[in-house]
Amino acid sequence: MKKYGLLGEKLSHSKSPEIHNDIFKYLKIEASYDLIETKKENLMKYLKEYDGLNVTIPYKTEMFKHLKKVDKVAKNIGAVNTIYKEVGYNTDYYGFKKMLEINNINVENKTVYILGTGGASKAVFKYLKDNNAKLINFVSRTIKEENIISYEELNKVSGDIIINTTPVGMYPNIDKSPVGSEILKKFKVAIDLIYNPFETKFISISKKLNLKTTNGLYMLIGQAIKAEEIWQECKIDNEEVEKIYEKMKN
C-alpha cells in the first residue's frame, strides 16, 4: 500500500486526510494519508518513508531550501507544498486558480492587498502577477520591503480585492480577524485561505458589508487534486472537485 502524508507543525485542524482518502477511492487505489506533526530539524527524514508528501505551515519555504530539485512554478514562487520523488512542486498556485475560477473572481487590472507573507502568500502573488493584477501589495506586521506595507498603512488605502493568507481566525481561535470592518469596507472582494471554520470572522464581517467572499476550501481541494495528479501521474475530472467540496462543506 502506498503511503502519503502532510508535514506541518500543528495539524489537528486539517481536513487533508478526508480529501485525499476520497481521491484514493475515486482512483481505486489502496493508499494511506497521515498527518505528520514534526519539528523543523526532522523534515527531511520523511522523504524516504513516504511515496509523496504535502507541506504546510510553517515549512513551505523551509522545505524549498532542502530539496535538490524543484519544478519551475515552485522555483518562481519560492515555496514548496508537494513533494514527489524528492522533487518539489507548488500546487497552492493551482488551488488558488481553481478557487477564483469557480467563484468567477477576475484579478486582471485589479488592486490587491495580501495579508501575510508566508508560503501560501507567495503562490497567491505569483498567480496574481501571471494574470495581470494592476497593483499587488503584501501587508505585514514585521517585514519592510518594496511591495510590503504595514497594517497602519493599510488603513490609508483602498482596493478591489483583499486576501487573508495568515492563520488569524483559524480554528480554534475563531473569534479573531486580521482586519476589521473599517478596512474591509474599502474593498469589493474578500478572500480567506482559511477553511476551518467554514466562515471565519474575516468572511462574516465582509458578508455584512456586502463584499463578494470565498473561503479556502476550494483552494484546499484544488491543490490536493493537483498533488494527486502529480503523485499518481494521471488527470482527475473537474467534477470530483465539486463532489468533494459539497461533501466537505456539509
N, C-alpha and C positions, 0 to 999 in steps of 0.2 A: 504493500500500500504506500502511495506517495504521501510525503509529509510537507505541509506548508505552514507558515506562521507569520505573526505580526510582532515585530520588535518595537518596544517602547518602554517608557519609564513607568507610567501608570495607565493601566488598560481595563480597569473594571467597568468602564462605561462603554466599551467597544461593542459594536454590532457586527464587526467584520466576520466572525465565525459563522453567524447565521447567514450572511450574504454568500460567503464562499461555499458553504455546505449546500445552499440552494443551487449554485452554479455547478457543483460536482454532480448533483442529481440530474440537472439538465443535460450535462455532458456524458452522463452514465459512466463515471469513473469512481474508483474507490480511492478516497484520499481523506486526510485529516487536516484541520486548520487550528493551530494552537495560538494562544496569547502568551507572549514571552516577555515578561517584565524583567528588565535587566539594567545593570549599570553600564555606563559608557565604556569602561575598560574591558567589558566582556562581549562587546558587539560581534567581533569577528569570529568568535568560536562557533557561532551558529551557522556559518556559511556552509560548512561541510556536512552538518547534520540534517539540513533541510533541502528539499528539491526546489523550493522557491520561497522567498521572503518578501513581506511588506515591511516598511519602516515608517514610524510615525513620531510625533512629538516626544522628545526634543532632538531626535537623531538624524533627521533628513539631511542636514548639511554636514553633520559629523561623519556619517557613513560615506558620503561623497568623497571625503578625503582619503579613505582607506582602500577603496576599490581600484584595481589596476585599470579597469576599463569601464566607461560609461557611454551610453548612446548619445547622439547629437543633441536631442531635446534636453536630456538631463544635464549635459555639459553646459548648454547655454543657460539653463536655469540655475545651476549651481547647487542642486539638491536632488537626492535620490529617495524614492519611496517604494521601489520594486527592484528585486534582485533575482536574476536567473542565470545559472551557470557562471556565477561570480561577475556578471555584467550588471551595471546599474542603469535603471530606467526611471523616468518620472511619469507616472500615469495620472497624477493630480491634474496635469495640463489637460488631458483628455476628459477627465471627470468634470472639470470646470467648464470645458467646452460643451459637454453634454447637458449640464445643468442650465446654461444660458440658452441653448437651442430649444430645449423643452419648454422653457418659460418665455420664449420669444423676447429675450433681452439683447438688444443690439448695442455694441460698445463703440461702433465707429463714430468718430468726431465727438465723443463724449468726454466730459471732465470727470475723472475718477479718483477717489481717495481710498487707499488701502490701509486699514488699521492693523498694525503689526508688521514685523519684518522677518518672521520665521520662514521655515522651509516652504510651507504652503503658499505664503505670500509671493514667493519668487516664481512659482508656477503661474499664479494669477497674473503677475506683472508681465510675464512672457506672453501669455495669451492676449492680454490687452494690447501690448505693443504690436504683436503679429496681426491684430485685427483693427489697427488704426484708431485706437483711442487718441483723442486730441491732447489730453494732459493727464499724466499719471503721477500722483504723489503718494509716498508712504507717510504714515503717521506713527510716531514712536515717542515713548517717554524718555528714552535714553540716548538713541543714536542720532548724530547730526551729520548728514551728508547732503549732497546737492539736491536730490529729489526726496528728502525726508524732512517733514515738518513736525513740530511739537503739537500736543493736544491743545495747548493755549493758542497756537497759530490757527488751528482748525476752527476755532470759534469765530475767526475773522473772514472765513472764506465760504463759498457755496459751490455746488457742483451738480452733476447729474446722477452719479452712482457712488454709493459708499459701501465698502465691503469689509466685514469683520473677519480677519484671519487669526485673531487672538483666541485664547481659550477662555476669555472672560464671558461668563454666562453659561459655561458648560456644566453639566451635572457633576457634582451635587450642588455647586454654587449658582443655583438658577435664579437668584434674586438680583443678580448683577448685570449691568450692561456697560460696554466700554465707553459709550457716549449716551447723552440724554436727548430729550426732545428738542432742546434749543439748537442742537447741531443737526439732528435728523430732519427737522422741518425744512432745512435748506437744500434737501436732495429730493429726487424723484423716485429713485430705486434704492432699496436696501437689501444687501445680500449677506447672509451669515453662513460661514462654512461649518458652524456647529450644527449637529443633527440630533443631539441628545442634551436637552429636551427638544422635541419637535418644534415647539415655538419658544424661542428664547425671549428674554425681556427686550433685547435689541429689536427683534422682529415684532413683538407685541406693541412696543411704542411706535414703531414705523407704521404698522397697520392702522393704529388710531389716528395717525397723521395722513392716512390715505396714500402712503407710498406703495409702489409695487414691491412685493417681497418674495424671497425664497430662502429656504434654509439649505443646509449642506447635504441632505440625504441623497438627492440625485447625483451630486458630485461623488459622494462616497461609493454609491453603486456603480457609477460610470467608471471610476478609477479601478474598482475591483474587477469589473468586466474586462477592462483593458489589461490588467495584470494577469488574469486567467488566459486571455488570448496569447500573451507572451509565454506563460508557463506551459500551456497545452499546445501552442503553435497551431491555433485554429481561429476561426471567426465565430462570434456569438451574435445571434439575431437581436436587433434592437427591441423586439417585443419582450425579451427577457428582462430588460431594464425596467420596463413598465410593470411587469408581473411582480418583480421583487420589490419595487417601490410601493405598490399598493399593499403588499403583504406587510412590509416594514412600517408603513405609515399607520396601519391599523393595529 
